[in-house]
Amino acid sequence: MLQRKRQRSSGECSEKLDLFDGLPDDLVISIVSKLASSVSSPLDFINVLLTCKRLNCLAFHPLVLSKVGFRGFAVKPRNWCDSVHRLLNKCVKAGNVEACYTLGMIQFYCLQNRGSGTSLMAKAAIKSHAPALYSLAVIQFNGSGGSKNDRDLRAGVALCARAASLGHVDALRELGHCLQDGYGVRQHITEGRRLLIEANARELASSLNALVKRNFQQQHHRCINHDPYSEKTGSVCPLSSDFGCNVSEPEVHPVNSFLKEWFESGLGELAQGLRLCSHEGCGRPETRGHEFRRCSVCGTVNYCSRGCQALDWKLRHKAECVPIERWLEEGGHGIVGGVIEEVVEAEELAI
């Protein structure tokens, strides 16, 4: 009897295995592609590879690699290695725009391969990838990787306009300030003001959507656990918007987190006098001295773009900003002599 039961159970296992092996490759690739597009971390994609030998093989199909979402590339700097680099290159060759943008940013800022990084971001930008368009605009506005004379304000405005048309909030805000100030484009104060209001409206809508989604998930969790007393609201941290609304801190793109951790951990070294963008969610470093704009009030923080300056103002700098004269009277220290006075052009001031 025992022997028969064992034979029957082993037969059932082999039958199940045969059912999976009998599925056509096209169907399996389609399913794995959908999984790859919705992964929430690199570990999720790795788990697919480790499931079985067949999935390990089919997961490297170009169609699957082209669908991996940006969270699938959220690798930590301490885990960066040749195998990760090769995987990103495979995704790039498969036409994955998120891989092009992620590897482009890492090449440009971390590995200091400016040409390759710019080329990869341009590949993503051609396919209407809004973050890549905006990043290229920031590079053009600052002349990153070159000298001050390499700045191309008109190209920066054109790239910002394209990213803004795709709904990128920071690009909308940057373009609005450019139009208000006549920076790289003919001054149009009314249109600039309209774009700033639109940027804040989009920011508020995104915040409300995130809040509704979070509250729904919490209610669903309480219903499943049947715990009527677990009323942890978990409210989104409010920020004061430019026009009086409360908005939540936007989600940081994994590549920005990578840049910040790369330099702060010491894996990447900044040359003497160079600093990171003061906005916590950016991570972009200066490529030459005094490349980024400074706060014109306190002079102690610097930003790669107007978008970073505006968001950091809401997050923390509004409460910390003190005029430099008052700061010095109170015994402030840490400013290197002459640094504050060296960059004085109005176009380089943040506020």
C-alpha positions as CSV (number, residue, x, y, z in Angstrom):
1,M,0.0,0.0,0.0
2,L,2.7,2.4,1.0
3,Q,4.6,1.7,-2.2
4,R,1.5,2.3,-4.3
5,K,0.9,5.6,-2.6
6,R,4.4,6.7,-3.2
7,Q,4.2,5.8,-6.8
8,R,1.0,7.7,-7.1
9,S,2.3,10.9,-5.5
10,S,5.5,10.8,-7.6
11,G,3.3,10.4,-10.7
12,E,1.2,13.4,-9.7
13,C,4.4,15.5,-9.3
14,S,5.7,14.5,-12.7
15,E,2.3,15.2,-14.2
16,K,2.3,18.7,-12.7
17,L,5.8,19.3,-14.0
18,D,4.8,18.1,-17.4
19,L,1.9,20.6,-17.5
20,F,4.3,23.5,-16.9
21,D,6.8,22.2,-19.4
22,G,4.0,21.8,-21.9
23,L,3.2,25.5,-21.9
24,P,4.5,27.3,-25.1
25,D,7.5,29.6,-24.6
26,D,5.5,32.6,-26.0
27,L,2.9,32.3,-23.2
28,V,5.6,31.9,-20.5
29,I,7.5,34.9,-21.8
30,S,4.4,37.0,-21.9
31,I,3.6,36.2,-18.2
32,V,7.2,36.8,-17.1
33,S,7.2,40.1,-19.0
34,K,4.2,41.3,-17.0
35,L,5.9,40.2,-13.8
36,A,9.1,42.0,-14.7
37,S,7.2,45.3,-15.4
38,S,5.6,45.2,-11.9
39,V,8.5,44.1,-9.7
40,S,8.9,46.3,-6.6
41,S,12.6,45.5,-6.1
42,P,15.6,43.7,-7.8
43,L,15.0,40.7,-5.4
44,D,11.6,40.1,-7.0
45,F,13.2,39.7,-10.4
46,I,16.0,37.5,-9.0
47,N,13.4,35.2,-7.4
48,V,11.9,34.7,-10.8
49,L,15.3,33.6,-12.1
50,L,15.8,31.2,-9.2
51,T,12.4,29.5,-9.6
52,C,13.4,26.9,-12.1
53,K,15.9,26.4,-14.9
54,R,13.3,27.2,-17.6
55,L,12.3,30.5,-16.1
56,N,16.0,31.3,-15.6
57,C,16.5,30.9,-19.3
58,L,13.3,32.7,-20.5
59,A,13.7,35.6,-18.1
60,F,16.7,36.8,-20.2
61,H,14.6,37.0,-23.4
62,P,14.8,40.5,-24.9
63,L,11.1,41.0,-24.5
64,V,11.3,40.3,-20.8
65,L,14.4,42.5,-20.3
66,S,12.7,45.4,-22.2
67,K,9.8,45.4,-19.7
68,V,11.6,45.5,-16.4
69,G,10.3,48.5,-14.4
70,F,12.5,51.1,-12.7
71,R,12.1,49.5,-9.3
72,G,13.7,46.4,-10.7
73,F,16.9,48.5,-11.1
74,A,16.9,49.8,-7.5
75,V,20.3,48.3,-6.7
76,K,22.3,49.5,-3.7
77,P,25.7,51.0,-4.3
78,R,27.3,48.4,-2.1
79,N,25.9,45.7,-4.4
80,W,27.2,47.3,-7.6
81,C,29.4,44.9,-9.5
82,D,30.2,43.7,-13.0
83,S,27.3,41.3,-13.1
84,V,24.8,44.1,-12.3
85,H,26.5,46.3,-14.9
86,R,26.2,43.5,-17.5
87,L,22.5,43.0,-16.7
88,L,21.8,46.7,-17.2
89,N,23.6,46.6,-20.5
90,K,21.5,43.6,-21.6
91,C,18.4,45.5,-20.7
92,V,19.7,48.5,-22.6
93,K,20.3,46.4,-25.7
94,A,16.8,45.0,-25.3
95,G,15.4,48.6,-25.6
96,N,14.5,49.2,-21.9
97,V,14.2,52.9,-21.5
98,E,14.5,52.7,-17.6
99,A,17.7,50.8,-18.0
100,C,19.0,53.4,-20.4
101,Y,18.2,56.2,-17.9
102,T,19.5,54.4,-14.8
103,L,22.8,53.3,-16.4
104,G,23.2,56.7,-18.1
105,M,22.9,58.5,-14.8
106,I,25.4,56.1,-13.1
107,Q,27.8,56.4,-16.0
108,F,27.6,60.2,-16.1
109,Y,27.8,61.0,-12.4
110,C,29.3,58.0,-10.6
111,L,31.7,56.4,-13.1
112,Q,32.4,59.8,-14.7
113,N,32.0,58.5,-18.2
114,R,30.2,61.6,-19.5
115,G,29.9,60.7,-23.2
116,S,28.4,57.2,-22.6
117,G,26.1,58.5,-19.9
118,T,24.8,61.3,-22.0
119,S,24.3,58.9,-24.9
120,L,22.3,56.5,-22.8
121,M,20.1,59.2,-21.4
122,A,19.5,60.5,-24.9
123,K,18.3,57.0,-26.0
124,A,15.7,57.2,-23.2
125,A,14.8,60.8,-24.0
126,I,14.2,59.9,-27.7
127,K,11.5,57.5,-26.5
128,S,9.8,60.3,-24.5
129,H,11.2,59.3,-21.1
130,A,10.4,62.4,-19.0
131,P,13.1,62.0,-16.2
132,A,15.8,61.5,-18.9
133,L,14.6,64.6,-20.7
134,Y,14.7,66.6,-17.5
135,S,18.1,65.3,-16.5
136,L,19.6,66.3,-19.8
137,A,18.0,69.7,-19.4
138,V,19.8,70.1,-16.0
139,I,23.1,69.1,-17.6
140,Q,22.5,71.7,-20.3
141,F,21.6,74.4,-17.8
142,N,24.7,73.8,-15.7
143,G,27.1,72.8,-18.4
144,S,27.8,69.6,-16.3
145,G,30.9,67.7,-17.3
146,G,32.4,70.8,-19.0
147,S,33.1,74.4,-18.4
148,K,30.8,77.3,-17.6
149,N,30.9,78.2,-21.3
150,D,29.5,74.8,-22.3
151,R,26.0,75.8,-20.9
152,D,23.3,75.8,-23.5
153,L,20.3,77.5,-22.0
154,R,18.1,77.2,-25.1
155,A,18.7,73.5,-25.3
156,G,17.9,73.2,-21.6
157,V,14.6,75.1,-22.1
158,A,13.7,72.9,-25.1
159,L,14.3,69.7,-23.2
160,C,12.4,71.1,-20.2
161,A,9.4,72.0,-22.5
162,R,9.4,68.4,-23.8
163,A,9.5,66.9,-20.3
164,A,6.8,69.3,-19.1
165,S,4.5,68.3,-22.0
166,L,4.8,64.8,-20.6
167,G,3.7,66.0,-17.1
168,H,7.0,66.1,-15.3
169,V,6.4,68.3,-12.3
170,D,10.0,69.5,-11.8
171,A,10.3,70.3,-15.5
172,L,7.1,72.3,-15.4
173,R,8.4,74.3,-12.5
174,E,11.8,74.8,-14.1
175,L,10.2,76.0,-17.3
176,G,7.9,78.3,-15.4
177,H,10.8,80.0,-13.7
178,C,12.7,80.3,-17.0
179,L,9.7,82.1,-18.6
180,Q,9.2,84.3,-15.6
181,D,12.9,85.4,-15.5
182,G,13.6,85.3,-19.3
183,Y,16.3,82.6,-18.6
184,G,17.2,81.0,-21.9
185,V,13.9,82.0,-23.5
186,R,12.0,85.3,-24.1
187,Q,10.4,86.5,-20.9
188,H,6.7,85.7,-20.5
189,I,5.6,86.3,-16.9
190,T,2.0,85.3,-17.3
191,E,2.8,82.0,-19.0
192,G,5.5,81.3,-16.5
193,R,3.1,81.9,-13.6
194,R,0.5,79.6,-15.3
195,L,3.1,76.8,-15.5
196,L,4.1,77.2,-11.8
197,I,0.4,76.9,-10.8
198,E,0.0,73.8,-13.0
199,A,3.1,72.2,-11.4
200,N,1.6,72.8,-8.0
201,A,-1.8,71.4,-9.1
202,R,-0.1,68.2,-10.4
203,E,1.9,68.0,-7.2
204,L,-1.2,68.3,-5.1
205,A,-3.1,65.7,-7.3
206,S,-0.3,63.2,-6.9
207,S,-0.3,63.8,-3.2
208,L,-4.0,63.2,-2.8
209,N,-3.8,60.0,-5.0
210,A,-1.0,58.7,-2.8
211,L,-3.0,59.5,0.4
212,V,-6.2,57.8,-0.9
213,K,-4.3,54.7,-2.0
214,R,-2.5,54.5,1.4
215,N,-5.7,54.9,3.4
216,F,-7.4,52.2,1.2
217,Q,-4.6,49.8,1.8
218,Q,-4.7,50.4,5.6
219,Q,-8.5,49.9,5.7
220,H,-8.1,46.7,3.6
221,H,-5.4,45.5,6.0
222,R,-7.6,46.2,9.1
223,C,-10.5,44.3,7.4
224,I,-8.3,41.3,6.8
225,N,-6.9,41.2,10.3
226,H,-10.4,42.0,11.9
227,D,-8.8,44.5,14.2
228,P,-11.1,47.5,14.7
229,Y,-8.8,49.1,17.2
230,S,-5.7,49.3,15.0
231,E,-6.3,52.8,13.7
232,K,-2.8,53.8,12.7
233,T,-3.5,56.6,10.2
234,G,0.0,56.6,8.8
235,S,-0.7,60.0,7.3
236,V,1.6,61.3,4.6
237,C,4.0,63.9,5.8
238,P,2.5,67.2,4.6
239,L,4.6,69.9,2.9
240,S,3.6,73.5,2.4
241,S,3.0,74.1,-1.3
242,D,3.9,77.4,-3.0
243,F,0.2,78.3,-3.1
244,G,-0.9,77.2,0.4
245,C,-1.8,73.6,-0.2
246,N,-0.4,70.6,1.7
247,V,1.4,68.0,-0.5
248,S,3.4,64.9,0.4
249,E,7.0,64.2,-0.4
250,P,7.2,62.7,-3.8
251,E,8.7,59.2,-4.4
252,V,12.4,59.4,-5.0
253,H,13.6,57.6,-8.2
254,P,15.9,54.7,-7.3
255,V,18.8,56.1,-9.4
256,N,18.7,59.4,-7.3
257,S,19.0,57.3,-4.1
258,F,21.9,55.4,-5.7
259,L,23.8,58.6,-6.5
260,K,23.3,60.0,-3.0
261,E,24.4,56.7,-1.3
262,W,27.3,56.3,-3.8
263,F,29.0,59.5,-2.8
264,E,27.9,59.7,0.9
265,S,29.2,56.1,1.5
266,G,32.6,57.0,0.1
267,L,32.4,54.6,-2.9
268,G,32.6,57.7,-5.1
269,E,34.9,60.6,-4.2
270,L,34.1,64.2,-5.0
271,A,37.0,66.5,-5.8
272,Q,37.8,69.1,-3.3
273,G,35.3,71.9,-3.2
274,L,32.6,70.0,-5.0
275,R,29.3,69.3,-3.3
276,L,26.1,67.3,-3.8
277,C,22.8,69.0,-4.5
278,S,21.3,70.0,-1.1
279,H,18.0,68.5,-1.9
280,E,17.9,65.1,-0.1
281,G,16.1,63.3,-2.9
282,C,18.5,64.4,-5.7
283,G,22.0,63.0,-5.3
284,R,23.5,64.9,-8.3
285,P,27.1,66.1,-7.6
286,E,28.8,69.1,-9.0
287,T,31.3,68.3,-11.8
288,R,33.2,71.6,-11.4
289,G,33.5,74.2,-8.7
290,H,30.4,76.5,-8.1
291,E,28.4,74.7,-10.8
292,F,25.1,74.7,-8.9
293,R,23.0,77.6,-7.9
294,R,23.2,78.9,-4.3
295,C,20.5,80.2,-2.0
296,S,20.8,84.0,-2.4
297,V,19.7,84.6,1.2
298,C,21.9,82.3,3.3
299,G,24.4,81.0,0.8
300,T,24.9,77.8,2.7
301,V,23.0,75.4,0.3
302,N,23.2,74.8,-3.4
303,Y,20.9,73.2,-5.9
304,C,21.3,71.7,-9.4
305,S,17.9,73.0,-10.5
306,R,14.9,75.1,-9.6
307,G,12.9,72.0,-9.0
308,C,15.2,70.7,-6.3
309,Q,15.4,74.2,-4.8
310,A,11.6,74.5,-4.6
311,L,11.0,71.1,-3.1
312,D,13.8,71.4,-0.6
313,W,12.4,74.8,0.5
314,K,9.2,73.0,1.4
315,L,10.9,70.1,3.0
316,R,13.3,71.8,5.3
317,H,15.1,74.9,4.1
318,K,12.2,77.2,4.7
319,A,12.7,76.6,8.5
320,E,16.5,76.8,8.4
321,C,17.2,79.7,6.0
322,V,18.8,82.6,7.8
323,P,20.4,85.7,6.1
324,I,24.2,85.2,6.1
325,E,24.8,88.4,8.0
326,R,22.6,87.3,10.9
327,W,24.1,83.8,10.7
328,L,27.7,85.2,11.1
329,E,26.6,87.4,14.0
330,E,25.3,84.3,15.8
331,G,28.8,82.8,15.5
332,G,28.2,80.6,12.5
333,H,31.2,78.5,11.2
334,G,31.9,76.3,8.3
335,I,32.0,78.7,5.4
336,V,35.3,78.7,3.6
337,G,36.6,82.2,3.1
338,G,35.6,83.8,-0.2
339,V,33.3,81.0,-1.4
340,I,30.1,83.0,-0.8
341,E,31.4,86.0,-2.7
342,E,32.9,84.1,-5.7
343,V,29.6,83.3,-7.5
344,V,27.6,86.5,-7.8
345,E,25.8,86.3,-11.2
346,A,22.1,86.8,-10.8
347,E,21.4,83.8,-13.1
348,E,23.2,81.5,-10.6
349,L,21.1,82.4,-7.6
350,A,18.4,80.0,-6.5
351,I,16.0,82.4,-5.0
